[in-house]
Amino acid sequence: MSAGIIPEPIARQPWGMLIPLFLLVAFGAAVLYSAAGGSMEPYASSHLIRFGVFLAMASVITVMPREFVKFMAYPAYVVVLLMLIGVEIIGQVGGGSQRWLDLGFMVLQPSELMKPVVVVVLAHYFAALPVGLITSWRALVVPGVLIGLPVAFVLLQPDLGTSLAIIFGGGIVMLLAGLPLRWFVLAGITGAAAAPLVFFFGLQDYQQRRILTMFDPEADALGAGYHIAQSKIAIGSGGLFGKGFNNGSQSHLQYLPEPHTDFVFATMAEEWGLVGGLFVIAVFSIILRWGLRVARESRDRFSSLLATGMVATIFFYIAVNLLMVMGLAPVVGIPLPFMSHGGSSMLTNMICIGALMMVNRWNRDAPRGGLAG
């Protein structure tokens, strides 16, 4: 019945995902409004503008043909890798790290772009790899290089959180491509064995302090543990229903560091309480569940790996940020998708949403077939 009232291009959009996403972005704008002391500037207005611009970008991604995406996979990877090299040469320094390129119209963090790009290039690689070679060196060495090169440059910035995100997204694609599980078990054992060496010789002093602080933040509550301690206070003081909109003391009195970016969930929880937190988690669950359904209904191997990798990328943001603000993970500078103020992270997550909508369109338009490349 709605087909005769609502234009078909509008009716066929995945509104079951988009409407919750719009609500989450609007809720994020309200939290950012409060974080700015009851003002749309400088956070909430730019948050909404960025979302509108990147939503238009996601709409463009949605209509891209499968063959075009495959054709652009490796060129896009090379371009972003060159941008990472450019960061090391002419990148802007902020907060003790060199992570950004000033493009004039925006300051871009290329490492954020590498997260979805790695997923696309690996999905393309494994879709083209004959099934009989999935247990050969080609299934491990080439993807390892494709992941390892950008990770090496990101670690130079230094940015451990983004490095782990690239590894996670790429690793999920490799796992679902059918690589032997024993390889991942061996990698896990090797990583655990090497962890002490990495901790003492591979991490910066501030990164070591962040990891140690995770286990005992009260030991240095005014130093390395300050972020986590104040975040826990903000979340705990919100109770069931919160202190009320624009009434958060931790963020307004500037006790809570980064209340508009990394710790926006703590800002929200103080004012909206457990109810607000459950709403945010419920919306994320709807988005992720929809993304997994898109991957499950994919008509070919490339689409399936692409969609699953994009879901994994969004999930990494959500999981690490929520664990971080609750003191269950080190503070690694991972923003909360669609709520935190930040152009690069919003760009990455909207690329993921656009890619999922694109695969959803492929699923709807193409006849059902096997999982061929």
C-alpha positions as CSV (number, residue, x, y, z in Angstrom):
1,M,0.0,0.0,0.0
2,S,2.8,2.4,0.8
3,A,4.4,1.8,-2.6
4,G,1.6,4.0,-4.2
5,I,2.1,6.8,-1.7
6,I,5.9,6.9,-1.0
7,P,8.2,7.2,-4.1
8,E,10.0,3.9,-4.7
9,P,13.5,5.2,-4.3
10,I,12.6,6.5,-0.8
11,A,10.6,3.4,0.2
12,R,13.4,1.0,-0.6
13,Q,15.9,2.6,1.7
14,P,16.8,0.6,4.9
15,W,14.7,2.8,7.2
16,G,14.9,0.2,10.0
17,M,18.5,1.2,10.3
18,L,18.4,4.8,9.2
19,I,15.7,6.0,11.6
20,P,17.6,4.7,14.7
21,L,20.8,6.2,13.3
22,F,19.2,9.6,12.9
23,L,17.9,9.4,16.4
24,L,21.3,8.5,17.7
25,V,23.0,11.4,15.9
26,A,20.3,13.8,17.2
27,F,20.8,12.5,20.7
28,G,24.6,12.9,20.2
29,A,24.0,16.5,19.2
30,A,22.0,17.1,22.4
31,V,24.8,15.7,24.5
32,L,27.3,17.9,22.7
33,Y,25.1,20.9,23.2
34,S,25.3,20.2,26.9
35,A,29.0,19.5,26.8
36,A,29.4,23.1,25.4
37,G,27.6,24.5,28.4
38,G,24.2,24.8,26.6
39,S,25.3,26.1,23.2
40,M,25.2,24.7,19.7
41,E,28.7,26.0,19.1
42,P,31.3,24.7,18.7
43,Y,30.3,21.0,18.9
44,A,26.6,20.3,18.2
45,S,26.2,22.4,15.0
46,S,29.4,21.1,13.3
47,H,28.4,17.5,14.4
48,L,25.0,17.8,12.6
49,I,26.6,19.5,9.5
50,R,29.2,16.8,9.2
51,F,26.6,14.1,9.5
52,G,24.5,15.8,6.7
53,V,27.6,16.0,4.4
54,F,28.7,12.5,5.1
55,L,25.2,11.2,4.7
56,A,25.2,12.6,1.2
57,M,28.6,10.9,0.7
58,A,27.1,7.6,1.9
59,S,24.3,8.0,-0.5
60,V,26.8,8.3,-3.3
61,I,28.6,5.2,-2.1
62,T,25.3,3.3,-2.0
63,V,24.8,3.6,-5.8
64,M,28.3,2.4,-6.7
65,P,28.5,-0.7,-8.9
66,R,30.2,-3.8,-7.6
67,E,32.8,-3.9,-10.4
68,F,33.7,-0.2,-9.9
69,V,34.3,-0.8,-6.2
70,K,36.6,-3.8,-7.0
71,F,38.4,-1.7,-9.6
72,M,39.0,1.1,-7.1
73,A,40.1,-1.1,-4.2
74,Y,43.9,-1.1,-4.8
75,P,44.1,2.5,-6.1
76,A,42.3,3.7,-3.0
77,Y,44.6,1.7,-0.8
78,V,47.7,3.2,-2.5
79,V,46.3,6.7,-2.1
80,V,45.6,6.4,1.6
81,L,48.9,4.7,2.2
82,L,50.6,7.7,0.4
83,M,48.6,10.0,2.7
84,L,49.9,8.2,5.7
85,I,53.5,8.7,4.4
86,G,52.6,12.4,3.9
87,V,51.6,12.6,7.6
88,E,55.1,11.6,8.5
89,I,56.5,14.3,6.3
90,I,54.2,17.3,6.6
91,G,51.5,16.2,9.0
92,Q,50.1,18.4,11.8
93,V,51.1,17.7,15.4
94,G,48.4,17.7,18.1
95,G,48.4,16.3,21.6
96,G,52.0,15.0,21.1
97,S,51.0,13.0,18.0
98,Q,51.5,13.6,14.3
99,R,48.3,12.3,12.8
100,W,46.6,14.9,10.6
101,L,46.8,16.4,7.2
102,D,45.4,20.0,6.6
103,L,43.5,19.8,3.4
104,G,42.2,23.4,3.7
105,F,38.5,22.6,3.9
106,M,39.1,20.1,6.7
107,V,41.8,18.5,8.8
108,L,41.9,14.8,7.9
109,Q,43.3,11.9,9.8
110,P,44.3,9.4,7.0
111,S,44.7,6.5,9.4
112,E,40.9,6.7,9.9
113,L,40.3,6.2,6.2
114,M,42.6,3.1,6.2
115,K,40.2,1.2,8.4
116,P,37.4,0.7,5.7
117,V,40.0,0.8,2.9
118,V,41.8,-2.3,4.3
119,V,38.5,-4.1,4.5
120,V,37.7,-3.4,0.9
121,V,41.1,-4.4,-0.5
122,L,41.2,-7.6,1.5
123,A,37.6,-8.5,0.5
124,H,38.7,-8.0,-3.1
125,Y,41.9,-10.0,-2.7
126,F,40.2,-13.0,-1.0
127,A,37.2,-12.9,-3.5
128,A,39.7,-13.3,-6.3
129,L,41.9,-15.9,-4.6
130,P,41.0,-19.5,-5.6
131,V,39.5,-21.5,-2.8
132,G,42.2,-24.1,-3.2
133,L,44.8,-21.5,-2.2
134,I,43.1,-20.4,1.0
135,T,45.5,-22.4,3.1
136,S,48.6,-21.4,1.1
137,W,51.2,-18.7,1.8
138,R,49.4,-16.4,-0.5
139,A,46.4,-16.3,1.8
140,L,48.6,-15.1,4.7
141,V,51.6,-13.2,3.4
142,V,50.0,-10.9,0.9
143,P,47.2,-9.8,3.3
144,G,49.7,-9.6,6.1
145,V,51.7,-7.0,4.0
146,L,48.5,-5.1,3.1
147,I,47.7,-4.8,6.8
148,G,51.3,-4.4,8.1
149,L,52.3,-1.5,5.9
150,P,49.7,1.0,7.1
151,V,49.9,-0.3,10.7
152,A,53.7,0.4,10.7
153,F,53.1,4.0,9.6
154,V,50.2,4.5,12.1
155,L,52.4,3.3,14.9
156,L,55.0,5.9,14.0
157,Q,52.4,8.7,14.7
158,P,52.1,7.1,17.4
159,D,48.5,5.8,17.4
160,L,48.1,2.4,19.0
161,G,44.2,2.4,19.0
162,T,43.9,3.0,15.3
163,S,46.6,0.4,14.6
164,L,44.6,-2.2,16.5
165,A,41.4,-1.2,14.7
166,I,43.1,-1.7,11.3
167,I,44.4,-5.1,12.5
168,F,41.0,-6.1,13.9
169,G,39.0,-5.2,10.7
170,G,41.6,-7.0,8.5
171,G,41.8,-10.0,10.8
172,I,38.0,-10.5,10.7
173,V,38.0,-10.5,6.9
174,M,40.9,-13.0,6.9
175,L,39.1,-15.2,9.4
176,L,35.8,-15.2,7.5
177,A,37.6,-15.8,4.2
178,G,38.4,-19.3,5.5
179,L,41.9,-19.2,6.7
180,P,42.7,-22.1,9.1
181,L,41.7,-21.3,12.6
182,R,45.0,-22.8,13.9
183,W,46.8,-19.8,12.3
184,F,44.8,-17.4,14.4
185,V,45.3,-19.5,17.5
186,L,49.1,-19.5,16.8
187,A,49.0,-15.8,16.2
188,G,47.2,-15.3,19.5
189,I,49.7,-17.4,21.4
190,T,52.6,-15.6,19.7
191,G,51.1,-12.2,20.6
192,A,50.6,-13.2,24.2
193,A,54.2,-14.4,24.5
194,A,55.5,-11.2,22.9
195,A,53.3,-8.9,24.9
196,P,55.9,-8.3,27.7
197,L,58.5,-7.4,25.1
198,V,56.1,-5.1,23.3
199,F,55.1,-3.4,26.5
200,F,58.6,-2.7,27.8
201,F,60.3,-2.0,24.5
202,G,57.6,-1.1,21.9
203,L,55.3,1.3,23.7
204,Q,55.8,4.9,24.7
205,D,55.9,5.8,28.4
206,Y,52.5,7.3,28.2
207,Q,51.1,4.2,26.6
208,Q,52.6,2.0,29.3
209,R,51.0,4.2,32.0
210,R,47.6,4.0,30.3
211,I,47.7,0.2,30.4
212,L,48.9,0.1,34.0
213,T,46.3,2.6,35.0
214,M,43.5,0.4,33.6
215,F,44.2,-2.1,36.3
216,D,44.5,0.4,39.2
217,P,43.3,3.9,38.2
218,E,43.1,5.0,41.8
219,A,46.8,4.5,42.3
220,D,47.3,7.8,40.4
221,A,43.9,9.4,40.4
222,L,45.2,12.9,39.7
223,G,47.7,11.8,37.1
224,A,47.5,8.9,34.6
225,G,44.3,7.6,36.2
226,Y,42.4,10.9,36.1
227,H,40.5,10.3,32.8
228,I,39.1,6.9,33.9
229,A,38.4,8.1,37.5
230,Q,36.4,11.1,36.4
231,S,34.6,9.0,33.7
232,K,33.5,6.5,36.3
233,I,32.3,9.3,38.6
234,A,30.3,10.8,35.8
235,I,28.7,7.5,34.8
236,G,28.0,6.4,38.4
237,S,26.5,9.7,39.5
238,G,23.9,9.5,36.7
239,G,22.0,6.7,38.4
240,L,18.9,5.4,36.7
241,F,17.5,8.5,35.0
242,G,20.5,10.9,35.2
243,K,20.8,14.4,36.6
244,G,18.8,15.9,33.7
245,F,19.6,17.5,30.4
246,N,22.3,20.2,30.6
247,N,22.8,19.5,34.3
248,G,25.9,17.4,34.3
249,S,28.4,18.7,36.8
250,Q,31.5,16.7,35.8
251,S,31.5,18.0,32.2
252,H,30.3,21.5,33.0
253,L,32.8,22.0,35.8
254,Q,35.5,20.6,33.4
255,Y,36.4,17.7,35.7
256,L,35.8,15.2,32.9
257,P,38.5,15.5,30.2
258,E,37.4,15.4,26.5
259,P,33.6,15.4,27.4
260,H,32.8,16.0,23.7
261,T,35.0,13.3,22.1
262,D,36.4,10.2,23.7
263,F,34.3,10.5,26.9
264,V,31.0,11.6,25.3
265,F,29.3,8.5,26.7
266,A,30.3,9.5,30.2
267,T,28.9,13.0,29.6
268,M,25.6,11.4,28.3
269,A,25.4,8.9,31.2
270,E,25.7,11.6,33.9
271,E,22.7,13.5,32.5
272,W,20.6,10.7,31.1
273,G,21.6,7.8,33.4
274,L,21.2,4.1,32.8
275,V,18.1,4.7,30.6
276,G,20.2,6.9,28.2
277,G,23.0,4.3,28.1
278,L,20.6,1.5,27.3
279,F,19.1,3.6,24.5
280,V,22.6,4.2,23.0
281,I,23.5,0.5,23.2
282,A,20.1,-0.6,21.8
283,V,20.6,1.7,18.7
284,F,24.1,0.3,18.2
285,S,22.7,-3.2,18.4
286,I,20.1,-2.4,15.8
287,I,22.7,-1.0,13.4
288,L,25.1,-3.9,13.9
289,R,22.4,-6.5,13.6
290,W,21.2,-5.0,10.3
291,G,24.8,-4.9,9.0
292,L,25.2,-8.6,9.9
293,R,22.0,-9.4,8.1
294,V,23.2,-7.6,5.0
295,A,26.4,-9.7,5.1
296,R,24.4,-12.9,5.6
297,E,22.2,-12.2,2.6
298,S,25.1,-11.2,0.3
299,R,25.0,-12.8,-3.1
300,D,28.8,-13.3,-3.5
301,R,32.0,-13.7,-1.6
302,F,33.2,-10.2,-2.1
303,S,30.0,-8.6,-0.9
304,S,29.9,-10.9,2.2
305,L,33.4,-10.2,3.3
306,L,33.1,-6.4,2.6
307,A,29.9,-6.1,4.6
308,T,31.2,-8.2,7.6
309,G,34.4,-6.2,7.6
310,M,32.5,-2.9,7.8
311,V,30.4,-4.2,10.7
312,A,33.6,-5.3,12.5
313,T,35.0,-1.8,12.0
314,I,32.0,0.0,13.5
315,F,31.9,-2.7,16.3
316,F,35.5,-2.0,17.2
317,Y,34.8,1.7,17.7
318,I,31.8,1.0,19.9
319,A,33.3,-1.8,22.0
320,V,36.6,-0.1,22.7
321,N,35.1,3.3,23.5
322,L,32.5,1.8,25.9
323,L,35.1,-0.4,27.6
324,M,37.5,2.6,27.8
325,V,35.0,5.0,29.5
326,M,34.1,2.3,32.0
327,G,37.8,1.6,32.9
328,L,37.8,-1.8,31.3
329,A,40.3,-0.9,28.5
330,P,43.2,1.5,28.3
331,V,42.5,5.1,27.1
332,V,43.4,4.8,23.4
333,G,41.6,7.7,21.9
334,I,38.8,5.8,20.1
335,P,35.7,8.1,19.7
336,L,32.1,6.8,20.0
337,P,30.5,6.5,16.6
338,F,27.8,9.0,15.6
339,M,28.0,10.7,19.0
340,S,31.5,12.0,19.5
341,H,32.6,15.3,18.0
342,G,35.2,14.5,15.3
343,G,35.2,14.8,11.5
344,S,37.5,11.9,10.7
345,S,35.8,9.3,12.8
346,M,32.4,10.4,11.5
347,L,33.7,10.1,8.0
348,T,35.0,6.6,8.6
349,N,31.8,5.3,10.2
350,M,29.6,6.9,7.5
351,I,31.8,5.2,4.8
352,C,31.0,1.9,6.6
353,I,27.3,2.7,6.6
354,G,27.4,3.7,3.0
355,A,29.2,0.5,2.1
356,L,26.6,-1.6,4.0
357,M,23.8,0.3,2.2
358,M,25.6,-0.4,-1.1
359,V,25.9,-4.1,-0.4
360,N,22.2,-4.1,0.7
361,R,21.3,-2.6,-2.7
362,W,23.4,-5.3,-4.5
363,N,21.6,-7.9,-2.5
364,R,18.2,-6.5,-3.5
365,D,19.0,-5.9,-7.2
366,A,21.0,-9.0,-8.1
367,P,19.7,-12.5,-8.5
368,R,20.6,-15.0,-5.8
369,G,23.7,-17.0,-6.6
370,G,26.6,-18.8,-4.9
371,L,29.4,-17.1,-3.1
372,A,31.6,-16.6,-6.1
373,G,34.1,-13.8,-6.4
